[in-house]
């Protein structure tokens, strides 16, 4: 049996009611879920920073090792030139070897300076690592505290949430796939999570823009699914304020009459 538009609208309204109940449950948690996620991202950032510092320390240590090797090579050359100076045949050869020795001595000074600078940079990076670890420890405490609060709130509403989720699954099965996807899309884009609303006092119950009288008449007939031309929400029904007041007055009179009879 084919589902009527009215039945589809009733199913969507029921689903919206369940989702709104779920939203209320999640509101109790406030900004805690986002705060927990932000802290987790922040800690991951600190971890990445520490890893970067460690990689830089390794690069400096490699540089130190290479420079020390360079110093040893220069010292070997100086020793070699010293032997050659003992066997020179003239002043020109002696001066040339002396110049080479001086160049290697200068190279050693440069390499030693680079080693000293690298050690200083390593100390600086290690200080940054320790500082970052200190901040990380503090933020980890904050995360544990926030997570504890969130876990407690989730545990307190767990049974209700499971019940609503079960009802949601049941309600969504009665809605065709295309319509359900449209509902989900509108709901995800809506700030207040409302995808299905009623027209109240001549305005959309979601964005509060005026709905023309003819469009209201079409909505009342419930012969086709009509969406708000401003926000895209599904307009399920029109709440007539006059009818509501009449019903309210009738109820009051009934209560009074019952009281008088007693």
C-alpha positions in Angstrom: 0.0 0.0 0.0 1.4 3.4 -1.1 2.1 5.9 1.7 0.2 9.1 1.4 1.8 12.6 1.7 0.1 13.1 5.0 1.6 9.9 6.4 5.0 10.8 5.1 4.7 14.2 6.8 3.6 12.6 10.1 6.6 10.2 9.9 9.0 13.1 9.3 7.5 15.0 12.2 7.8 12.0 14.5 11.5 11.6 13.4 12.1 15.3 14.0 10.6 15.0 17.5 12.9 12.1 18.3 15.9 14.0 17.0 15.0 17.1 19.0 14.9 14.9 22.1 18.4 13.6 21.3 19.6 17.1 20.7 18.3 18.2 24.1 20.3 15.3 25.7 23.4 16.4 23.9 22.9 20.0 24.9 23.4 18.9 28.6 26.9 18.0 27.6 27.4 21.6 26.5 30.7 22.4 24.8 32.5 19.5 26.5 32.7 17.2 23.4 34.2 20.1 21.4 36.6 21.0 24.3 37.8 17.4 24.5 38.4 17.2 20.8 40.2 20.6 20.8 42.5 19.4 23.7 43.2 16.1 21.9 44.2 18.1 18.8 46.3 20.4 20.9 48.1 17.5 22.5 48.7 15.9 19.1 50.2 19.2 18.0 52.6 19.3 20.9 53.6 15.7 20.2 54.4 16.7 16.6 56.4 19.7 17.8 58.4 17.5 20.2 59.1 15.0 17.4 60.3 17.9 15.2 62.6 19.2 17.9 64.0 15.6 18.4 64.6 15.3 14.6 66.5 18.7 14.7 68.6 17.5 17.6 69.5 14.4 15.6 70.5 16.6 12.6 72.7 18.7 14.9 74.3 15.6 16.4 75.0 14.3 12.8 76.5 17.7 12.0 78.7 17.5 15.1 79.9 14.0 14.1 80.7 15.1 10.6 82.6 18.1 11.8 84.6 16.0 14.3 85.5 13.7 11.4 86.5 16.8 9.4 88.8 17.9 12.3 90.5 14.5 12.4 91.0 14.6 8.6 92.5 18.2 8.9 94.8 17.0 11.7 96.1 14.1 9.6 96.8 16.5 6.8 98.7 18.8 9.2 100.8 15.8 10.4 101.5 14.9 6.8 102.5 18.4 5.9 104.8 18.5 8.9 106.7 15.5 7.6 106.9 17.0 4.2 108.4 20.2 5.6 111.3 18.1 6.9 112.2 17.2 3.3 111.7 20.5 1.4 114.3 21.5 -1.1 113.7 25.2 -1.1 111.9 28.1 0.6 109.2 28.1 -1.9 108.2 24.6 -1.1 108.4 25.3 2.6 106.1 28.4 2.3 103.6 26.4 0.2 103.4 23.7 2.8 103.2 26.2 5.6 100.3 27.9 3.8 98.5 24.5 3.5 99.0 23.9 7.3 97.6 27.3 8.1 94.5 26.6 5.9 93.9 23.3 7.7 94.3 25.0 11.1 91.8 27.6 10.0 89.5 24.8 8.8 89.8 23.2 12.3 88.8 26.5 13.9 85.8 26.8 11.7 84.7 23.2 12.4 85.2 23.7 16.1 83.0 26.9 16.0 80.3 24.9 14.1 80.5 22.2 16.7 80.1 24.7 19.5 77.1 26.4 17.8 75.5 23.0 17.2 75.9 22.0 20.9 74.3 25.4 21.9 71.4 24.7 19.5 70.9 21.2 20.9 70.7 22.7 24.4 68.1 25.2 23.1 66.1 22.5 21.5 66.2 20.3 24.6 65.0 23.2 26.7 62.1 23.7 24.2 61.3 20.0 24.4 61.2 20.2 28.2 59.1 23.3 28.1 56.6 21.8 25.6 56.4 18.6 27.7 55.5 20.7 30.8 52.7 22.4 28.9 51.7 19.1 27.5 51.4 17.6 31.0 49.2 20.4 32.1 46.9 20.1 29.1 46.8 16.3 29.6 45.5 16.9 33.1 42.8 19.3 31.6 41.9 16.6 29.0 41.6 13.9 31.7 39.4 16.2 33.7 37.1 17.1 30.8 37.0 13.5 29.6 35.9 12.5 33.1 33.1 15.0 33.1 32.0 14.1 29.6 32.0 10.3 30.4 29.9 10.9 33.5 27.3 12.9 31.6 27.2 10.3 28.8 26.8 7.6 31.4 23.9 9.5 33.0 22.0 9.8 29.7 23.1 6.6 28.1 19.9 4.7 28.7 17.7 7.5 27.4 20.0 8.0 24.4 19.8 4.3 23.5 16.0 4.4 23.8 15.8 7.5 21.5 18.3 5.9 19.0 16.2 2.8 18.9 13.0 4.8 18.3 14.9 6.8 15.7 15.9 3.7 13.7 12.4 2.5 13.8 10.9 5.8 12.7 13.5 6.3 9.9 12.6 2.9 8.4 9.1 4.2 7.6 10.6 7.0 5.4 11.7 6.4 1.9 15.5 6.7 1.3 15.4 9.8 -0.9 13.2 11.7 1.5 15.3 10.6 4.5 18.5 11.8 2.8 16.9 15.2 2.1 15.8 15.4 5.8 19.3 14.6 7.0 20.9 17.2 4.7 18.5 20.0 5.8 18.9 19.0 9.5 22.7 19.0 9.3 22.7 22.4 7.7 20.2 23.9 10.2 21.7 25.6 13.2 19.0 24.4 15.6 18.8 20.9 14.1 15.2 21.5 12.8 14.4 20.1 9.4 10.7 19.7 9.8 8.7 22.6 11.2 5.2 24.0 11.3 3.9 27.4 10.2 3.1 29.5 13.3 1.5 33.0 13.1 2.0 33.0 9.3 5.8 32.3 9.5 8.1 29.4 9.1 8.9 27.8 12.4 12.5 27.5 11.5 13.7 30.8 9.9 10.6 32.9 10.9 10.2 34.3 7.4 6.6 34.9 6.3 4.8 32.1 4.4 2.2 33.5 1.9 -1.5 32.6 2.6 -1.8 30.5 -0.6 1.2 28.5 0.4 -0.3 28.0 3.8 -3.4 26.7 2.2 -1.4 24.2 0.2 0.4 23.1 3.4 -2.9 22.5 5.2 -4.1 20.3 2.4 -1.0 18.0 2.9 -1.2 16.8 -0.7 2.4 17.5 -1.5 5.6 18.1 0.5 6.3 21.8 0.7 9.6 23.4 1.8 10.3 26.9 3.0 11.5 29.0 0.1 13.9 30.8 2.4 15.6 28.0 4.5 14.6 24.8 2.8 12.9 23.3 5.9 10.0 21.0 5.4 6.7 22.7 6.3 4.6 19.9 7.8 1.5 21.8 9.0 0.0 25.1 9.8 -0.8 25.9 13.5 -3.9 28.1 13.5 -3.7 30.3 16.5 -7.4 31.1 16.5 -8.3 27.3 16.5 -5.8 26.9 19.4 -7.5 29.7 21.4 -11.0 28.2 20.7 -9.8 24.8 21.9 -8.2 26.4 25.0 -11.4 28.3 25.8 -13.5 25.2 25.3 -11.3 23.2 27.7 -11.6 25.9 30.4 -15.4 25.9 30.1 -15.5 22.1 30.3 -13.4 22.3 33.5 -15.6 25.0 35.0 -18.8 23.0 34.1 -17.4 19.9 35.7 -16.5 21.8 38.9 -20.0 23.3 39.1 -21.6 19.9 38.7 -19.5 18.6 41.6 
